[in-house]
Structure formats: C-alpha cells, structure tokens
C-alpha cells in the first residue's frame, strides 16, 4: 500500500526509498533507505527492510527522511499575537509585554497561544518544543498552559516562568511548586523546567533561592543569559560562585558574554539555545555561534517568539549559517592585510544537527529522540514535494534542508509513530476550533490595549541622515 498516509492507529509504518539522514554519531546518510516504525518506536533503519504483514508504506523517493526537530526555546503563548511586533526592538518588546499589556492575557488567551503554536510546530517538522512559558502570573494561567499542551499534537517541555514577579517569590509559592511537581511527573508531558532570568547586578544574589527550588525539585533551569544591557556576566558569575550552575542547564542567546562566562558554561556542562533571527534583530549581541564553537559549548536552535519571528527551524538554521559566515568574512576583510575566506567553518550539516540531535541533548532526551536509530521514539519527518521545482535535482540533502526547504515541503510527520501531518496537511488537533479561540483572544486584547493597538504595531521611525551625494548628472 503506497501513497499519502492514512494509516490506522497502531499500524506499523515504513518509509521507503528516501534519503535517510540518521543524525547518528557518524552522521550516517543512506541514499536510498527505509525507516520502519512499530509500536511507536523505530524498529529498523536500512535498505530494503523486511516489514511485518500489514505495514503501511509511504513512498519517500525524491525526499529526505530525518528526525523530528527540537525547538529549545519558544514563547508559545505569544503566538496569539503573531507578527504584531515585526518592527519592534527588544525595548519595545519589554515595554509591551513586561510593563503595559502582558498582564492582560487571561488564562484562555494563554491557552489559545499555546494551542496554535503547537500546531505551528508539528506543521513545520518540529516534534518537540520547550514552552518557555514566562507570562504565568497566576497558577490558573499555568494550568491553562499545561492543559493546552497535553491536548495538542507533539511533545512539550513545560518551562514555568513569571515575568511579573521576582523568581525568588513565585518559586516559593506552594501552589507553583505543586504544579511543577505534578507537571514533572505527568506522563503526558516530556519534561518540566524552571525559566527565569538574573537581570540585576546584585551581590546578594536573591535568585539563588529559585536555583535552590529547581535543585530541590530535580528540575533543570533555562535562563536568558547574555542579553546586552539586561542579563550579562554578573548572572553567570553569581550562579557559578554559588555552585548552582548544573549540567544540562540552558543559557538562551548567550550573545554578550565574556570569555570567562563562556568558560563557566562549558565547564559546568551547560548548553546554549540560539535564536538567531532574534539575536540578529533585537540587539542581544551578535549571534555567538563563533564563540560557542571556540569554547566547545553544545548548541541547539530555537524560534523564540512568533510575535516577531518565523515559527520554523528552517529559518533558524538558515539564519545561523548566514550570521556565522557573514562574521567570518567580515573579520577576514578587516585584517591588515585583508584576507579571503576560502573554507567556511560552519557547515549545513552542523545546523541540521543543532536542530535535531543538539536539541535532544539540550533537554536530556538524546536517548529517546533526535536521531533515527533503532529503539528510539518514532519522531520522524519526511521532506518531499513532488510538485515543487525546488526539489529537483536533489543532490546534497544537508544543503537542501538548510537553504532550499521550508514548512510547505514537510510532507509527513510522526510523533511516537502517530501521524500528525500527512500529504502536506496537519491531520491532528482541531485547527478550526483553535482559530475560534484565537479570534476571541485577539478581539479581547484589541479592546484592552485600546488606542495603543495600532501604534504598538508600528513604532515611530527615527530620523536618519541622508548624505549629500556630489556625483550628480547635469543637463
């Protein structure tokens, strides 16, 4: 049986004759390979695999079979305001969400953002997302966020945060701790983290209390570090001196840190989540992949927030390669004498690794996801688009993913062997219902924001100097 997936629940599935990017330790590529899925796990990766009777076959010829991607930092709730802040700076983001209007989101508005973001993710081949849920001003908001995640297709790590209160206050709340424990132990979730920042240069280090709660509950910490002017070296220094930088902690952006801070992250087994479209746009600092490479810090990729940026990791991969190569060329050109880069350091396969295996390692799930290997959970993505001229010829699969592919090329997505996208269309969840919830949220927020609704989207443009040009044609 061959064609667009319409498999039955529990039916074995095999992808046939595609280019298989296993993303295993050897980065093995099978030019014409198969991937067999049985009982929600990968049962085989190879050529001309024998399969059980009744296996549903998907023709992957002319396509790429790869692991599901992992997004390690996505403010899912903000997808309810998709593209609203396309022309923002980080300052305008802080003002809108932290000081003016973020506290106006109701629990149902939070849920609506999570619901649409979850569908966004699986449509683009992201099978696991870290929900950096940092607007949880009440436990009711948190309950709504979790309920939205567990009812959505995909895997989710719930990273609890509250920008409206200090982390040493909300982490001490027994109701918050109870929810964190319940979420941690909920088999429907893929993990729980604590999400907070260290924004103040305070030698007393009040955030230490939040780190200790994370330790007591057995949870990882994810924190925005290296955000210029906001969270810089003092946060790393205080955490290191207090002995609370743990293996597996995630440092988001890490774009404006000193060599000493990078060394501390590396020495303690930390990892960095890059959101390169964000770093390019917001001013956290230049995307630091060059620093992370020098200090040997593991890297994963993230979307950050769809109030600004693309909601897929194809864009993140492309932006990361471009940023690193642009800087490499610029530095060479500025030398005396100037030099020419003839061989770039960051390769296409490197960022595909970051978007898959790197993300799995960052959240401590590399033994379960991130590569196509026998025994792992069957989070599988088929990229294929027979109707697109961009898919012919198909020569370099790594380059195809990074520079040619986009979400419309995601043909099939499995999460734990369950088909959530088939034939280029999301088949899990209830998009119509989610759109209805979003319409209610947008109408409510527009009413609450009032006269600032339009000006919030279109900040004033600063005056720019136009130089006099002495080269003028004369009649």
N, C-alpha and C positions, 0 to 999 in steps of 0.2 A: 504494500500500500504506500503510494508516494503522493506528495502534494502538500498543500497548505495544512498545517496541523489542525486536527480535530480529534485528538486522542481522547480516550476515556480515562477517568481518574484511575491512577494506579497502573495504567498500561505501560509496559516498557517502551522506550523511545530510542531510536538510533538516528543520528545524523550521519549521512553517507557522502563520501567523496568530496569533502571540503578541505580547504587548507586549515589544518588544526594548529593553532598556537597554544601549546600546553601551558606555557609560562612556568614550567617546572624549573628545577635548579639549573638544568642545562639549556634552558630556553629552546627546548626541542620543537621543531616545526615538521609536521607531516604534510607534504604537498598534496596528497590525496588520501585523507584519512577519515576514520569514523570515530564517533563518540557514542557509547552505549550508556543509557540511563535505566536503572532498575531500582524500584523501591526508593526513589528519591535520592539515590547516590549514583556516582559514576562507576559503572561496572566494567568498563573497558575503554581503552584508547588505543587505536591501532589501525591496521589496514585490512579490509575485507573481514571485519569481525563477524564471527558466528553469533547469532542472536536467538533469544527464546522465541518459540512459536507465538504468533500474535503480536509481535513487536511492531510498533508504529514507526514507519520510516519517513524521514524528512530528507529531501534531496538538497544537499548543501553544495553541489557542484557549482563552481563560479562564485563561491562565497568563502567567508572566513569564520571558523568556529573558534571562539575564545571564551575565557572565563568571564562570568559576570563582573562588572566593575564595582568598585567600593569607593564611596564618597565619604571622607572622614571629617567633614565639617560643613553642614548645610543647615542654615536657619530656616527650617521648613515652614514655620508659622508665617514668615514674611512673604511667602509666595502668594498669599492673599492680596498683596499689593504689587503684583508682578509688573516690573518695568516702571513703576511710579517714580523711582529715584534715578532714572537713567542718566541724568545730568547733575547728580549730587557729587559733592566732595564728602570725605569722611566726617567733616564738621557738620554738614547739613544732615547727614545720617544720624549722628549723635543727637543733634537738636530735635529732629522729628521723632525718633523712637525713644530716646532716653529722657528728654525733658518736656516734650509737648504732647505727643499723641500715642506713644506706645502703650501707655497705661489705659488707654481707652478700649483696647481689644478685650472683648468678652471671651469667656471660655469657648463658646461656639465659634467665634471668629478665629481663635487659635486652632481649633479643630479643623475648620474649613481650609486653612492654610496647609496644615499637615496632610489632609486628605488629597488635595490637588498636587502637592509636592511629591507625595508617594507615587501617584500615577505618572507624574513627570519623570520620576527616576526610572521606573521599570520600562517606560516607553523608550528611553534613551540607552537601555542596556545596563543601567546601574541597579544591581540586585541587592546591595546593602548600603544603607545611609546612616551616618551618625547625625541624629537630630539634635543639633546644638540649640537647645530649647531655652533660650536665655531671657524670655519675657514672662516667666511664670511668677506673677506677683501674688497668686494665691494657689493653694493646693487644688482648688477646683479647676484652675487653668491647667495644672499638671495632669489631673485626672482626665480632662478632655483631650489633652495632647496624647496621652498614652492610649486612650480608647480609640482615637483616630488611627494611631499606628497599628494597633493589633487588628484592626478591621480592614487594613489595607494590604494589597499585594506587595511582597518584598520583605527584606529583613531590615531591622532597625535597631540601632544602639541609641538608647534614650539618654541624652546628656542634659541633666537638670541644671538650670541656671535661672537667676533672677536679677536683672539689671536695675531693678527698682529698690533694691535693699542690699546692704553690705553682706558679703558672703559669710562672715562670721556670725551674722544674725540669722539668715534664713537656714543655714545648715544646722543651726542649733535647735530649730523648731521640731518638736517630736513628730508632728504630722508630716513634715517633709521627710524626716528620717524613715518614718514608717512606709511612706510611698516609695522611697528609694529601695528599701529592703524588699518590699513586695515586687517592685519592677525588676530588681536584680534576680529574684527567684522565679519570675514568671516565665514559664516555658515558651510562651508566645513571643517573647522579646529575645533579641540577640545580644543583649548586654545593657548595662547601665553605667554611666559615668557621672561625675560631678563637673560642671562647667562654670568656671569663674575666672576673673582676672585680678591682677595685682596692679592697680592704676596709680597708687600713691607711693611717693618716696618716704616711707615711714619706717624708721629704725625699729620701732616696736613690733612691726610685722603682725598686725591684727589678723591677716589672712591665714596665719598659722593654724588658727582654730578650725578653719574649713579644711585644710590639708589633713588635720588630725581626724576629722569626721570621715573623710574619704578612707583613711587608713583603718579606722575602726570598723567601717562597713565593708572593707575589702573592695573598694571601687577605685578605678583609675580617675585621674584628673586630666581635663583638657582645658587649656588656657590660651587666650590671645596674648602672645608674647612678641616682643619686637615690633610693636606698632608705634611708629615715630610720634613722640610727644605724649604718648598715653601709657604704654606698658613696655618698659625698656629694661636695662640691665639690672636695676635695683631689685626687681621682682625675682629675677633668676638668682642674684646674689643672696637675697634673704632666704629663699627657699633652699638653696644649696647649703648655706651656713646652718640652717635649722635641720638639715638632714632629711628633708621631705620630698626631694626630687627622686621619684621612683622609676624603675624600669617600666616602659610601656606608657609613660605619660606623654601626652601630645601637646606640642607647642605650635599654635596656629600662626601662620605668617612668618614669624621669626626673621623679619626683614630689616630690622635696625638694631642689631645686637653687636656687641664687641666680640673679639676673638675669645676672650675669657668666658663669655656666656655660651658661645658655641661649644667650647671645650667641656663645659659643665654639663650641657645637654648630652653630648656624646659619651662622657664618662659615666653618666648615670643611666644610660640605656634609654634615653628619650628619643622621640621621633618628631618630625615636623610635617604638618599638613600645609601644603602650599595651595593658595587660591590665587593663581597668577593673574587672572583677569582683575581681581580685587586689588592686588598689590600694584598692578600697572596703573590702576585708575584712582585709588583712594589716597595714596601717599603714606602707606605704612613704611615704605622704603622700597628699594629696588628688589624685585623677586630674587630671593637669596640662594637659588639652586647652586650657584658657583661656590658660595660659602659652604653649603651643606656637603657638597662633593669633597671639598678640601678637608673637612673635619670628620668625614665618614658618618654623617648623621642620616639614618633612614628617612625616606621621603614618601609621602602619599599625596594625593591630589584631592581638591575639593571645589565645590561650586561657590560656597559662601552664602550668598543670598540672591534670590531672583528678583528682589526689589530693584536690583541693578543688572545683574549679570546673567549669562547663559545658564541654563539649567541642565547642562550635559557635560560629561567629561571629555568629549571630543574637543570642545572649545578649550577646556583646561589643558589638555595635552598639547594642543597647537600653540596656545599662548605661552606655555612653559618652554617649549623648544625655541620659539621665536625670541623670547626675552633673553634666554641664556646665550643664544648665538649672537644677538644684537650687541650684547655687552662684550662678548668675546672679541668681536670685530672692532668695536669702538675702542677698547683698551689697546688693541694692537695698532690701530691707526694713530693713537695719541702718543705712541712711543717716539723717542728720538734716537735713531731714525725710525720712521714709521715702518711697521711690518704688515704682512699679509697673512691672514689665517688660511692655511691650506687644508687643514683637517679639523673639523669641529669635534668638541669633546662630547657633548650631549647628543645621543642618538635617538632615533624614533623608537627603537625597542625599549630604551630606558624609560620613556614616559608611559608607554603601554604597561610596563612592569609596575610603575608607580600607581597607575590607575586600577590595577588588579591585585597582584601579589603584595605590592607595597601597602595598599590599604588593608588587606587581610592581616598583615603582620602588625600594622599600627594598632589595630583593635584586638590583637591577641587571638585571632581566629585563623591563623595560617594553616593550622592542622585540619580545618574544615572547608575553607573556601580559598579563592584567589588563584587557583590553577586547576587545570584539567588533568587530574590524576586519580587512578582507581582508588575508591574508598572515600573520596571527598564528597561533600554535598553537591548535588547536581544543579549548580547555578551556572547556566550555560547560555551563551549568546551567539546567535548566528547573524552575521552581517552579510546581506545579499540583496541585490537589487537588479534583477534581470532587465528592467525597463530603463535603467539609467546608463547613459554613455560613459559616465564617470567610472563604471565598473568594468570597463574593457580598455586596454588589457589589464589583467590582474597579475602583477609581477612580484612586487615587494609588499608582503602583507603588513609589515610594520609601518611602512610609509603610507600604505593605503588607509590604514586606520587613523593615523595622525593627521595627514594632510588632505585626504580625499573624502573620508567618510563623515557622515552626520546622522542625526537621530532617524531620519527618514530611511536610512539604509539598514536599520535594525529590523530584521525580518522576524526572528523568533527569540523569545526569552523564556528560559525556565528558571524557576526558583524552587529548589528542592525537588526537582523533577516535575513540578506543576507548570503547565503552560500559562504564562501571564500575558504574552504577546505572540500573536500568530499571524503570518502573512502580512506583517507590517502594521497590525492593528492591535491595540491593547484589548484583551478579552477578559481581564479580571477587574474587579472593582465595579463601581457604578458611576461612570463619568457624568451622566445626566443628573443624578442626584447631587453629586458634588458641585456641579455648576450652579444648581439651585441654591445651595448653601453659600457659595461664593457671592452670588448676586445679592443675597441678603446682607452679607458681611460688607460688601463694597457700598451698598446703599446706606447702611448704618454708619460706616466710617466717614463717608462723604458728608453726612448730616452732622456728625460730631466734630469733624475738622472745620466745617463751615467755610468761611471766606478764605481760609488758607489752602483750600483744596487745590486750586489751580496754581497759586504761587508756590506751593510746596513742590509741585512737579517741575516748575520752570523757574529756577533761581535766577537772580539778576546776573547778567553777563558783565564782568569787569571790563573797563575800558582797556584797549590795547593800543600800543603805539605803532603807527604805520610809518616806516622810514621813508624819507624823501628819496626818490629814485632819480639820479642825474641823467640816466640814459633814456632820453625821450626822442621820439621821431618828430621831426619838424616838417611842416608842409613847405 
